[in-house]
Amino acid sequence: MPGSQKLESLKNKDIEKVECYSAECFVVETDITEHVAFDMELHSIAILCDKYQIPLYSLKKISDNLDLKGYYENISKENIFELDSSLELLKDENII
């Protein structure tokens, strides 16, 4: 049945866990006051994973603060969350 997959969180205490809202455009303002994340890809990915019962783990590196200019400034920096770091985290969580 679609939408019936169990939601799980990573056990790592060093990673902040927040609600992730997905939209089809870049969000530059919101009335939401809680600490949340926005993205433009996760919703579609989650729908497909749910439909085909594929487990989904999402790690997001926040590259801006609802600021399109800040996004472009941060995307080019060398300190972007590396794939190796993500893979090590997933290994530590016994996911892969």
Helices and strands as residue ranges (DSSP letters): E 19-22, E 36-39, H 42-51, H 68-75, H 83-92
